[in-house]
Amino acid sequence: MTTIPATRGERLWTANDVADYLGVPIKTLYRWRTVGYGPQGRRVGKHLRYRATDVVAWVEALGPARS
């Protein structure tokens, strides 16, 4: 797993990185993408990549965890 980049130009996260970070199966991440839910991903050529800051911001926007 990659640490959150502090500056631009650092390594983008793969879909597997994001699924691991969120603790969801990769299929769930792809399903979310098809319905417009989840963190914003970008195509880099044929590859799907995510900025770590976008993933973290999306999680934070969900609000506090419920118990």
PQR file with spaces between the fields and no chain letter, atoms N, CA, C, O and H, PARSE charges and radii, in Angstrom:
ATOM       1  N    MET     1       0.842   -1.182    0.000 -0.4000 1.5000
ATOM       2  CA   MET     1       0.000    0.000    0.000 -0.0000 2.0000
ATOM       3  C    MET     1       0.880    1.234    0.000  0.5500 1.7000
ATOM       4  O    MET     1       1.920    1.269    0.658 -0.5500 1.4000
ATOM       5  N    THR     2       0.466    2.226   -0.727 -0.4000 1.5000
ATOM       6  CA   THR     2       1.224    3.448   -0.860 -0.0000 2.0000
ATOM       7  C    THR     2       0.803    4.458    0.200  0.5500 1.7000
ATOM       8  O    THR     2      -0.365    4.504    0.586 -0.5500 1.4000
ATOM       9  H    THR     2      -0.379    2.198   -1.261  0.4000 1.0000
ATOM      10  N    THR     3       1.742    5.262    0.669 -0.4000 1.5000
ATOM      11  CA   THR     3       1.378    6.347    1.575 -0.0000 2.0000
ATOM      12  C    THR     3       0.765    7.475    0.759  0.5500 1.7000
ATOM      13  O    THR     3       0.952    7.542   -0.456 -0.5500 1.4000
ATOM      14  H    THR     3       2.691    5.225    0.355  0.4000 1.0000
ATOM      15  N    ILE     4       0.042    8.351    1.419 -0.4000 1.5000
ATOM      16  CA   ILE     4      -0.624    9.455    0.739 -0.0000 2.0000
ATOM      17  C    ILE     4       0.431   10.437    0.240  0.5500 1.7000
ATOM      18  O    ILE     4       1.251   10.918    1.022 -0.5500 1.4000
ATOM      19  H    ILE     4      -0.109    8.296    2.406  0.4000 1.0000
ATOM      20  N    PRO     5       0.415   10.740   -1.075 -0.5600 1.5000
ATOM      21  CA   PRO     5       1.406   11.677   -1.606  0.2800 2.0000
ATOM      22  C    PRO     5       1.265   13.062   -0.995  0.5500 1.7000
ATOM      23  O    PRO     5       0.154   13.562   -0.817 -0.5500 1.4000
ATOM      24  N    ALA     6       2.387   13.674   -0.677 -0.4000 1.5000
ATOM      25  CA   ALA     6       2.390   15.015   -0.099 -0.0000 2.0000
ATOM      26  C    ALA     6       2.411   16.082   -1.186  0.5500 1.7000
ATOM      27  O    ALA     6       1.962   17.206   -0.963 -0.5500 1.4000
ATOM      28  H    ALA     6       3.290   13.268   -0.821  0.4000 1.0000
ATOM      29  N    THR     7       2.924   15.739   -2.343 -0.4000 1.5000
ATOM      30  CA   THR     7       3.032   16.714   -3.429 -0.0000 2.0000
ATOM      31  C    THR     7       2.593   16.095   -4.733  0.5500 1.7000
ATOM      32  O    THR     7       2.494   14.874   -4.858 -0.5500 1.4000
ATOM      33  H    THR     7       3.289   14.826   -2.524  0.4000 1.0000
ATOM      34  N    ARG     8       2.332   16.950   -5.701 -0.4000 1.5000
ATOM      35  CA   ARG     8       1.987   16.458   -7.038 -0.0000 2.0000
ATOM      36  C    ARG     8       3.193   15.767   -7.649  0.5500 1.7000
ATOM      37  O    ARG     8       4.332   16.013   -7.252 -0.5500 1.4000
ATOM      38  H    ARG     8       2.412   17.941   -5.599  0.4000 1.0000
ATOM      39  N    GLY     9       2.937   14.920   -8.599 -0.4000 1.5000
ATOM      40  CA   GLY     9       4.015   14.234   -9.270 -0.0000 2.0000
ATOM      41  C    GLY     9       4.383   12.903   -8.644  0.5500 1.7000
ATOM      42  O    GLY     9       5.229   12.180   -9.169 -0.5500 1.4000
ATOM      43  H    GLY     9       2.012   14.721   -8.921  0.4000 1.0000
ATOM      44  N    GLU    10       3.751   12.573   -7.518 -0.4000 1.5000
ATOM      45  CA   GLU    10       4.038   11.276   -6.904 -0.0000 2.0000
ATOM      46  C    GLU    10       3.138   10.207   -7.508  0.5500 1.7000
ATOM      47  O    GLU    10       2.183   10.516   -8.221 -0.5500 1.4000
ATOM      48  H    GLU    10       3.063   13.160   -7.091  0.4000 1.0000
ATOM      49  N    ARG    11       3.440    8.995   -7.226 -0.4000 1.5000
ATOM      50  CA   ARG    11       2.761    7.834   -7.787 -0.0000 2.0000
ATOM      51  C    ARG    11       1.251    7.872   -7.566  0.5500 1.7000
ATOM      52  O    ARG    11       0.776    8.145   -6.464 -0.5500 1.4000
ATOM      53  H    ARG    11       4.215    8.744   -6.647  0.4000 1.0000
ATOM      54  N    LEU    12       0.509    7.593   -8.631 -0.4000 1.5000
ATOM      55  CA   LEU    12      -0.943    7.472   -8.544 -0.0000 2.0000
ATOM      56  C    LEU    12      -1.290    6.090   -8.021  0.5500 1.7000
ATOM      57  O    LEU    12      -0.520    5.142   -8.183 -0.5500 1.4000
ATOM      58  H    LEU    12       0.894    7.371   -9.527  0.4000 1.0000
ATOM      59  N    TRP    13      -2.455    5.981   -7.391 -0.4000 1.5000
ATOM      60  CA   TRP    13      -2.908    4.702   -6.869 -0.0000 2.0000
ATOM      61  C    TRP    13      -3.616    3.909   -7.958  0.5500 1.7000
ATOM      62  O    TRP    13      -4.319    4.475   -8.795 -0.5500 1.4000
ATOM      63  H    TRP    13      -3.079    6.750   -7.259  0.4000 1.0000
ATOM      64  N    THR    14      -3.423    2.606   -7.939 -0.4000 1.5000
ATOM      65  CA   THR    14      -4.165    1.714   -8.819 -0.0000 2.0000
ATOM      66  C    THR    14      -5.524    1.417   -8.185  0.5500 1.7000
ATOM      67  O    THR    14      -5.774    1.760   -7.030 -0.5500 1.4000
ATOM      68  H    THR    14      -2.852    2.147   -7.259  0.4000 1.0000
ATOM      69  N    ALA    15      -6.389    0.778   -8.961 -0.4000 1.5000
ATOM      70  CA   ALA    15      -7.682    0.369   -8.410 -0.0000 2.0000
ATOM      71  C    ALA    15      -7.478   -0.604   -7.246  0.5500 1.7000
ATOM      72  O    ALA    15      -8.230   -0.564   -6.272 -0.5500 1.4000
ATOM      73  H    ALA    15      -6.186    0.500   -9.900  0.4000 1.0000
ATOM      74  N    ASN    16      -6.486   -1.462   -7.333 -0.4000 1.5000
ATOM      75  CA   ASN    16      -6.195   -2.383   -6.227 -0.0000 2.0000
ATOM      76  C    ASN    16      -5.750   -1.631   -4.977  0.5500 1.7000
ATOM      77  O    ASN    16      -6.138   -1.989   -3.865 -0.5500 1.4000
ATOM      78  H    ASN    16      -5.875   -1.495   -8.124  0.4000 1.0000
ATOM      79  N    ASP    17      -4.932   -0.583   -5.157 -0.4000 1.5000
ATOM      80  CA   ASP    17      -4.514    0.240   -4.013 -0.0000 2.0000
ATOM      81  C    ASP    17      -5.733    0.848   -3.323  0.5500 1.7000
ATOM      82  O    ASP    17      -5.835    0.837   -2.096 -0.5500 1.4000
ATOM      83  H    ASP    17      -4.617   -0.293   -6.060  0.4000 1.0000
ATOM      84  N    VAL    18      -6.655    1.380   -4.127 -0.4000 1.5000
ATOM      85  CA   VAL    18      -7.844    2.039   -3.577 -0.0000 2.0000
ATOM      86  C    VAL    18      -8.739    1.024   -2.883  0.5500 1.7000
ATOM      87  O    VAL    18      -9.234    1.282   -1.786 -0.5500 1.4000
ATOM      88  H    VAL    18      -6.572    1.389   -5.124  0.4000 1.0000
ATOM      89  N    ALA    19      -8.950   -0.119   -3.508 -0.4000 1.5000
ATOM      90  CA   ALA    19      -9.781   -1.154   -2.897 -0.0000 2.0000
ATOM      91  C    ALA    19      -9.179   -1.606   -1.561  0.5500 1.7000
ATOM      92  O    ALA    19      -9.904   -1.795   -0.585 -0.5500 1.4000
ATOM      93  H    ALA    19      -8.548   -0.329   -4.399  0.4000 1.0000
ATOM      94  N    ASP    20      -7.863   -1.776   -1.522 -0.4000 1.5000
ATOM      95  CA   ASP    20      -7.196   -2.145   -0.265 -0.0000 2.0000
ATOM      96  C    ASP    20      -7.376   -1.055    0.780  0.5500 1.7000
ATOM      97  O    ASP    20      -7.689   -1.353    1.932 -0.5500 1.4000
ATOM      98  H    ASP    20      -7.274   -1.623   -2.316  0.4000 1.0000
ATOM      99  N    TYR    21      -7.185    0.190    0.400 -0.4000 1.5000
ATOM     100  CA   TYR    21      -7.310    1.315    1.332 -0.0000 2.0000
ATOM     101  C    TYR    21      -8.724    1.400    1.907  0.5500 1.7000
ATOM     102  O    TYR    21      -8.905    1.632    3.102 -0.5500 1.4000
ATOM     103  H    TYR    21      -6.930    0.432   -0.536  0.4000 1.0000
ATOM     104  N    LEU    22      -9.723    1.210    1.041 -0.4000 1.5000
ATOM     105  CA   LEU    22     -11.115    1.310    1.479 -0.0000 2.0000
ATOM     106  C    LEU    22     -11.614    0.028    2.139  0.5500 1.7000
ATOM     107  O    LEU    22     -12.646    0.035    2.810 -0.5500 1.4000
ATOM     108  H    LEU    22      -9.576    1.022    0.070  0.4000 1.0000
ATOM     109  N    GLY    23     -10.888   -1.063    1.951 -0.4000 1.5000
ATOM     110  CA   GLY    23     -11.306   -2.334    2.532 -0.0000 2.0000
ATOM     111  C    GLY    23     -12.503   -2.946    1.833  0.5500 1.7000
ATOM     112  O    GLY    23     -13.341   -3.593    2.462 -0.5500 1.4000
ATOM     113  H    GLY    23     -10.049   -1.068    1.406  0.4000 1.0000
ATOM     114  N    VAL    24     -12.577   -2.735    0.511 -0.4000 1.5000
ATOM     115  CA   VAL    24     -13.671   -3.299   -0.279 -0.0000 2.0000
ATOM     116  C    VAL    24     -13.084   -4.163   -1.393  0.5500 1.7000
ATOM     117  O    VAL    24     -11.937   -3.963   -1.794 -0.5500 1.4000
ATOM     118  H    VAL    24     -11.897   -2.210    0.000  0.4000 1.0000
ATOM     119  N    PRO    25     -13.860   -5.120   -1.894 -0.5600 1.5000
ATOM     120  CA   PRO    25     -13.385   -5.906   -3.035  0.2800 2.0000
ATOM     121  C    PRO    25     -13.231   -5.026   -4.275  0.5500 1.7000
ATOM     122  O    PRO    25     -13.939   -4.031   -4.433 -0.5500 1.4000
ATOM     123  N    ILE    26     -12.316   -5.395   -5.135 -0.4000 1.5000
ATOM     124  CA   ILE    26     -12.077   -4.628   -6.361 -0.0000 2.0000
ATOM     125  C    ILE    26     -13.350   -4.553   -7.212  0.5500 1.7000
ATOM     126  O    ILE    26     -13.598   -3.536   -7.860 -0.5500 1.4000
ATOM     127  H    ILE    26     -11.741   -6.203   -5.007  0.4000 1.0000
ATOM     128  N    LYS    27     -14.152   -5.614   -7.215 -0.4000 1.5000
ATOM     129  CA   LYS    27     -15.408   -5.610   -7.973 -0.0000 2.0000
ATOM     130  C    LYS    27     -16.347   -4.519   -7.466  0.5500 1.7000
ATOM     131  O    LYS    27     -17.052   -3.893   -8.257 -0.5500 1.4000
ATOM     132  H    LYS    27     -13.950   -6.440   -6.689  0.4000 1.0000
ATOM     133  N    THR    28     -16.362   -4.289   -6.171 -0.4000 1.5000
ATOM     134  CA   THR    28     -17.196   -3.237   -5.603 -0.0000 2.0000
ATOM     135  C    THR    28     -16.749   -1.878   -6.110  0.5500 1.7000
ATOM     136  O    THR    28     -17.579   -1.046   -6.474 -0.5500 1.4000
ATOM     137  H    THR    28     -15.789   -4.798   -5.528  0.4000 1.0000
ATOM     138  N    LEU    29     -15.456   -1.650   -6.137 -0.4000 1.5000
ATOM     139  CA   LEU    29     -14.930   -0.377   -6.631 -0.0000 2.0000
ATOM     140  C    LEU    29     -15.344   -0.149   -8.082  0.5500 1.7000
ATOM     141  O    LEU    29     -15.759    0.955   -8.436 -0.5500 1.4000
ATOM     142  H    LEU    29     -14.782   -2.326   -5.842  0.4000 1.0000
ATOM     143  N    TYR    30     -15.237   -1.170   -8.921 -0.4000 1.5000
ATOM     144  CA   TYR    30     -15.641   -1.036  -10.324 -0.0000 2.0000
ATOM     145  C    TYR    30     -17.152   -0.840  -10.457  0.5500 1.7000
ATOM     146  O    TYR    30     -17.603   -0.083  -11.317 -0.5500 1.4000
ATOM     147  H    TYR    30     -14.900   -2.067   -8.633  0.4000 1.0000
ATOM     148  N    ARG    31     -17.930   -1.509   -9.620 -0.4000 1.5000
ATOM     149  CA   ARG    31     -19.389   -1.340   -9.651 -0.0000 2.0000
ATOM     150  C    ARG    31     -19.759    0.085   -9.270  0.5500 1.7000
ATOM     151  O    ARG    31     -20.605    0.707   -9.914 -0.5500 1.4000
ATOM     152  H    ARG    31     -17.564   -2.124   -8.922  0.4000 1.0000
ATOM     153  N    TRP    32     -19.116    0.606   -8.211 -0.4000 1.5000
ATOM     154  CA   TRP    32     -19.363    1.991   -7.820 -0.0000 2.0000
ATOM     155  C    TRP    32     -19.084    2.927   -8.982  0.5500 1.7000
ATOM     156  O    TRP    32     -19.846    3.860   -9.238 -0.5500 1.4000
ATOM     157  H    TRP    32     -18.429    0.101   -7.688  0.4000 1.0000
ATOM     158  N    ARG    33     -17.987    2.673   -9.685 -0.4000 1.5000
ATOM     159  CA   ARG    33     -17.605    3.535  -10.801 -0.0000 2.0000
ATOM     160  C    ARG    33     -18.680    3.563  -11.890  0.5500 1.7000
ATOM     161  O    ARG    33     -18.941    4.613  -12.476 -0.5500 1.4000
ATOM     162  H    ARG    33     -17.368    1.915   -9.478  0.4000 1.0000
ATOM     163  N    THR    34     -19.300    2.417  -12.160 -0.4000 1.5000
ATOM     164  CA   THR    34     -20.321    2.367  -13.209 -0.0000 2.0000
ATOM     165  C    THR    34     -21.592    3.117  -12.823  0.5500 1.7000
ATOM     166  O    THR    34     -22.329    3.569  -13.700 -0.5500 1.4000
ATOM     167  H    THR    34     -19.087    1.564  -11.684  0.4000 1.0000
ATOM     168  N    VAL    35     -21.859    3.255  -11.530 -0.4000 1.5000
ATOM     169  CA   VAL    35     -23.063    3.969  -11.095 -0.0000 2.0000
ATOM     170  C    VAL    35     -22.778    5.402  -10.646  0.5500 1.7000
ATOM     171  O    VAL    35     -23.684    6.112  -10.210 -0.5500 1.4000
ATOM     172  H    VAL    35     -21.260    2.888  -10.818  0.4000 1.0000
ATOM     173  N    GLY    36     -21.507    5.829  -10.756 -0.4000 1.5000
ATOM     174  CA   GLY    36     -21.164    7.204  -10.417 -0.0000 2.0000
ATOM     175  C    GLY    36     -20.933    7.456   -8.943  0.5500 1.7000
ATOM     176  O    GLY    36     -21.068    8.589   -8.480 -0.5500 1.4000
ATOM     177  H    GLY    36     -20.771    5.252  -11.110  0.4000 1.0000
ATOM     178  N    TYR    37     -20.592    6.431   -8.205 -0.4000 1.5000
ATOM     179  CA   TYR    37     -20.329    6.546   -6.776 -0.0000 2.0000
ATOM     180  C    TYR    37     -18.845    6.289   -6.541  0.5500 1.7000
ATOM     181  O    TYR    37     -18.174    5.696   -7.386 -0.5500 1.4000
ATOM     182  H    TYR    37     -20.482    5.511   -8.581  0.4000 1.0000
ATOM     183  N    GLY    38     -18.343    6.726   -5.420 -0.4000 1.5000
ATOM     184  CA   GLY    38     -16.952    6.443   -5.077 -0.0000 2.0000
ATOM     185  C    GLY    38     -16.009    7.571   -5.478  0.5500 1.7000
ATOM     186  O    GLY    38     -16.429    8.569   -6.063 -0.5500 1.4000
ATOM     187  H    GLY    38     -18.888    7.208   -4.735  0.4000 1.0000
ATOM     188  N    PRO    39     -14.736    7.397   -5.157 -0.5600 1.5000
ATOM     189  CA   PRO    39     -13.762    8.429   -5.469  0.2800 2.0000
ATOM     190  C    PRO    39     -13.554    8.553   -6.982  0.5500 1.7000
ATOM     191  O    PRO    39     -13.728    7.589   -7.727 -0.5500 1.4000
ATOM     192  N    GLN    40     -13.185    9.744   -7.412 -0.4000 1.5000
ATOM     193  CA   GLN    40     -12.987    9.999   -8.833 -0.0000 2.0000
ATOM     194  C    GLN    40     -11.702    9.333   -9.315  0.5500 1.7000
ATOM     195  O    GLN    40     -10.629    9.543   -8.748 -0.5500 1.4000
ATOM     196  H    GLN    40     -13.045   10.527   -6.807  0.4000 1.0000
ATOM     197  N    GLY    41     -11.824    8.537  -10.355 -0.4000 1.5000
ATOM     198  CA   GLY    41     -10.674    7.911  -10.990 -0.0000 2.0000
ATOM     199  C    GLY    41     -10.441    8.545  -12.353  0.5500 1.7000
ATOM     200  O    GLY    41     -11.316    9.216  -12.899 -0.5500 1.4000
ATOM     201  H    GLY    41     -12.695    8.366  -10.815  0.4000 1.0000
ATOM     202  N    ARG    42      -9.270    8.325  -12.882 -0.4000 1.5000
ATOM     203  CA   ARG    42      -8.912    8.872  -14.188 -0.0000 2.0000
ATOM     204  C    ARG    42      -8.274    7.783  -15.030  0.5500 1.7000
ATOM     205  O    ARG    42      -7.569    6.912  -14.520 -0.5500 1.4000
ATOM     206  H    ARG    42      -8.559    7.779  -12.438  0.4000 1.0000
ATOM     207  N    ARG    43      -8.530    7.846  -16.310 -0.4000 1.5000
ATOM     208  CA   ARG    43      -7.874    6.933  -17.238 -0.0000 2.0000
ATOM     209  C    ARG    43      -6.526    7.527  -17.626  0.5500 1.7000
ATOM     210  O    ARG    43      -6.432    8.685  -18.031 -0.5500 1.4000
ATOM     211  H    ARG    43      -9.103    8.554  -16.725  0.4000 1.0000
ATOM     212  N    VAL    44      -5.507    6.725  -17.495 -0.4000 1.5000
ATOM     213  CA   VAL    44      -4.168    7.079  -17.953 -0.0000 2.0000
ATOM     214  C    VAL    44      -3.848    6.021  -19.000  0.5500 1.7000
ATOM     215  O    VAL    44      -3.404    4.919  -18.682 -0.5500 1.4000
ATOM     216  H    VAL    44      -5.583    5.784  -17.166  0.4000 1.0000
ATOM     217  N    GLY    45      -4.087    6.386  -20.261 -0.4000 1.5000
ATOM     218  CA   GLY    45      -4.031    5.377  -21.312 -0.0000 2.0000
ATOM     219  C    GLY    45      -5.157    4.396  -21.073  0.5500 1.7000
ATOM     220  O    GLY    45      -6.317    4.792  -20.964 -0.5500 1.4000
ATOM     221  H    GLY    45      -4.448    7.282  -20.520  0.4000 1.0000
ATOM     222  N    LYS    46      -4.825    3.116  -20.991 -0.4000 1.5000
ATOM     223  CA   LYS    46      -5.859    2.108  -20.739 -0.0000 2.0000
ATOM     224  C    LYS    46      -6.004    1.771  -19.259  0.5500 1.7000
ATOM     225  O    LYS    46      -6.801    0.910  -18.890 -0.5500 1.4000
ATOM     226  H    LYS    46      -3.883    2.794  -21.080  0.4000 1.0000
ATOM     227  N    HIS    47      -5.237    2.447  -18.418 -0.4000 1.5000
ATOM     228  CA   HIS    47      -5.208    2.135  -16.993 -0.0000 2.0000
ATOM     229  C    HIS    47      -6.045    3.114  -16.179  0.5500 1.7000
ATOM     230  O    HIS    47      -6.099    4.305  -16.486 -0.5500 1.4000
ATOM     231  H    HIS    47      -4.589    3.147  -18.718  0.4000 1.0000
ATOM     232  N    LEU    48      -6.691    2.606  -15.146 -0.4000 1.5000
ATOM     233  CA   LEU    48      -7.458    3.424  -14.216 -0.0000 2.0000
ATOM     234  C    LEU    48      -6.565    3.791  -13.049  0.5500 1.7000
ATOM     235  O    LEU    48      -5.965    2.919  -12.421 -0.5500 1.4000
ATOM     236  H    LEU    48      -6.647    1.639  -14.896  0.4000 1.0000
ATOM     237  N    ARG    49      -6.475    5.077  -12.756 -0.4000 1.5000
ATOM     238  CA   ARG    49      -5.630    5.544  -11.659 -0.0000 2.0000
ATOM     239  C    ARG    49      -6.390    6.564  -10.812  0.5500 1.7000
ATOM     240  O    ARG    49      -7.312    7.231  -11.282 -0.5500 1.4000
ATOM     241  H    ARG    49      -6.963    5.786  -13.265  0.4000 1.0000
ATOM     242  N    TYR    50      -5.975    6.661   -9.558 -0.4000 1.5000
ATOM     243  CA   TYR    50      -6.601    7.569   -8.596 -0.0000 2.0000
ATOM     244  C    TYR    50      -5.526    8.402   -7.927  0.5500 1.7000
ATOM     245  O    TYR    50      -4.419    7.924   -7.678 -0.5500 1.4000
ATOM     246  H    TYR    50      -5.226    6.119   -9.177  0.4000 1.0000
ATOM     247  N    ARG    51      -5.862    9.660   -7.635 -0.4000 1.5000
ATOM     248  CA   ARG    51      -4.986   10.462   -6.786 -0.0000 2.0000
ATOM     249  C    ARG    51      -5.352   10.146   -5.341  0.5500 1.7000
ATOM     250  O    ARG    51      -6.527   10.122   -4.978 -0.5500 1.4000
ATOM     251  H    ARG    51      -6.761   10.048   -7.838  0.4000 1.0000
ATOM     252  N    ALA    52      -4.343    9.906   -4.531 -0.4000 1.5000
ATOM     253  CA   ALA    52      -4.577    9.567   -3.127 -0.0000 2.0000
ATOM     254  C    ALA    52      -5.376   10.662   -2.431  0.5500 1.7000
ATOM     255  O    ALA    52      -6.254   10.369   -1.619 -0.5500 1.4000
ATOM     256  H    ALA    52      -3.388    9.925   -4.826  0.4000 1.0000
ATOM     257  N    THR    53      -5.080   11.912   -2.739 -0.4000 1.5000
ATOM     258  CA   THR    53      -5.798   13.015   -2.092 -0.0000 2.0000
ATOM     259  C    THR    53      -7.281   13.000   -2.450  0.5500 1.7000
ATOM     260  O    THR    53      -8.113   13.362   -1.618 -0.5500 1.4000
ATOM     261  H    THR    53      -4.367   12.150   -3.398  0.4000 1.0000
ATOM     262  N    ASP    54      -7.632   12.586   -3.679 -0.4000 1.5000
ATOM     263  CA   ASP    54      -9.039   12.479   -4.071 -0.0000 2.0000
ATOM     264  C    ASP    54      -9.739   11.378   -3.287  0.5500 1.7000
ATOM     265  O    ASP    54     -10.882   11.542   -2.859 -0.5500 1.4000
ATOM     266  H    ASP    54      -6.956   12.293   -4.355  0.4000 1.0000
ATOM     267  N    VAL    55      -9.056   10.266   -3.102 -0.4000 1.5000
ATOM     268  CA   VAL    55      -9.641    9.137   -2.360 -0.0000 2.0000
ATOM     269  C    VAL    55      -9.882    9.531   -0.905  0.5500 1.7000
ATOM     270  O    VAL    55     -10.960    9.289   -0.361 -0.5500 1.4000
ATOM     271  H    VAL    55      -8.128   10.132   -3.449  0.4000 1.0000
ATOM     272  N    VAL    56      -8.890   10.130   -0.288 -0.4000 1.5000
ATOM     273  CA   VAL    56      -9.014   10.543    1.111 -0.0000 2.0000
ATOM     274  C    VAL    56     -10.103   11.602    1.262  0.5500 1.7000
ATOM     275  O    VAL    56     -10.886   11.547    2.211 -0.5500 1.4000
ATOM     276  H    VAL    56      -8.015   10.327   -0.730  0.4000 1.0000
ATOM     277  N    ALA    57     -10.164   12.561    0.346 -0.4000 1.5000
ATOM     278  CA   ALA    57     -11.200   13.605    0.398 -0.0000 2.0000
ATOM     279  C    ALA    57     -12.593   12.998    0.262  0.5500 1.7000
ATOM     280  O    ALA    57     -13.529   13.437    0.931 -0.5500 1.4000
ATOM     281  H    ALA    57      -9.528   12.606   -0.424  0.4000 1.0000
ATOM     282  N    TRP    58     -12.734   11.998   -0.595 -0.4000 1.5000
ATOM     283  CA   TRP    58     -14.026   11.347   -0.768 -0.0000 2.0000
ATOM     284  C    TRP    58     -14.448   10.656    0.533  0.5500 1.7000
ATOM     285  O    TRP    58     -15.604   10.751    0.946 -0.5500 1.4000
ATOM     286  H    TRP    58     -11.974   11.642   -1.139  0.4000 1.0000
ATOM     287  N    VAL    59     -13.515    9.969    1.166 -0.4000 1.5000
ATOM     288  CA   VAL    59     -13.819    9.297    2.434 -0.0000 2.0000
ATOM     289  C    VAL    59     -14.215   10.328    3.491  0.5500 1.7000
ATOM     290  O    VAL    59     -15.189   10.130    4.218 -0.5500 1.4000
ATOM     291  H    VAL    59     -12.576    9.891    0.830  0.4000 1.0000
ATOM     292  N    GLU    60     -13.470   11.414    3.578 -0.4000 1.5000
ATOM     293  CA   GLU    60     -13.779   12.456    4.560 -0.0000 2.0000
ATOM     294  C    GLU    60     -15.161   13.073    4.309  0.5500 1.7000
ATOM     295  O    GLU    60     -15.863   13.418    5.259 -0.5500 1.4000
ATOM     296  H    GLU    60     -12.679   11.575    2.987  0.4000 1.0000
ATOM     297  N    ALA    61     -15.549   13.211    3.059 -0.4000 1.5000
ATOM     298  CA   ALA    61     -16.839   13.810    2.711 -0.0000 2.0000
ATOM     299  C    ALA    61     -18.010   12.913    3.115  0.5500 1.7000
ATOM     300  O    ALA    61     -19.142   13.384    3.218 -0.5500 1.4000
ATOM     301  H    ALA    61     -14.979   12.930    2.287  0.4000 1.0000
ATOM     302  N    LEU    62     -17.745   11.623    3.344 -0.4000 1.5000
ATOM     303  CA   LEU    62     -18.811   10.709    3.779 -0.0000 2.0000
ATOM     304  C    LEU    62     -19.296   11.018    5.181  0.5500 1.7000
ATOM     305  O    LEU    62     -20.401   10.633    5.562 -0.5500 1.4000
ATOM     306  H    LEU    62     -16.825   11.240    3.260  0.4000 1.0000
ATOM     307  N    GLY    63     -18.474   11.711    5.946 -0.4000 1.5000
ATOM     308  CA   GLY    63     -18.849   12.060    7.312 -0.0000 2.0000
ATOM     309  C    GLY    63     -18.289   11.073    8.306  0.5500 1.7000
ATOM     310  O    GLY    63     -17.540   10.166    7.942 -0.5500 1.4000
ATOM     311  H    GLY    63     -17.576   12.024    5.637  0.4000 1.0000
ATOM     312  N    PRO    64     -18.656   11.251    9.572 -0.5600 1.5000
ATOM     313  CA   PRO    64     -18.126   10.368   10.622  0.2800 2.0000
ATOM     314  C    PRO    64     -18.660    8.943   10.484  0.5500 1.7000
ATOM     315  O    PRO    64     -19.769    8.724    9.999 -0.5500 1.4000
ATOM     316  N    ALA    65     -17.858    7.993   10.915 -0.4000 1.5000
ATOM     317  CA   ALA    65     -18.262    6.601   10.894 -0.0000 2.0000
ATOM     318  C    ALA    65     -19.368    6.374   11.928  0.5500 1.7000
ATOM     319  O    ALA    65     -19.360    6.952   13.015 -0.5500 1.4000
ATOM     320  H    ALA    65     -16.956    8.171   11.309  0.4000 1.0000
ATOM     321  N    ARG    66     -20.305    5.525   11.557 -0.4000 1.5000
ATOM     322  CA   ARG    66     -21.386    5.198   12.493 -0.0000 2.0000
ATOM     323  C    ARG    66     -21.029    3.933   13.236  0.5500 1.7000
ATOM     324  O    ARG    66     -20.408    3.024   12.684 -0.5500 1.4000
ATOM     325  H    ARG    66     -20.312    5.056   10.674  0.4000 1.0000
ATOM     326  N    SER    67     -21.427    3.882   14.490 -0.4000 1.5000
ATOM     327  CA   SER    67     -21.121    2.672   15.285 -0.0000 2.0000
ATOM     328  C    SER    67     -22.344    1.832   15.507  0.5500 1.7000
ATOM     329  O    SER    67     -22.266    0.786   16.152 -0.5500 1.4000
ATOM     330  H    SER    67     -21.931    4.619   14.938  0.4000 1.0000
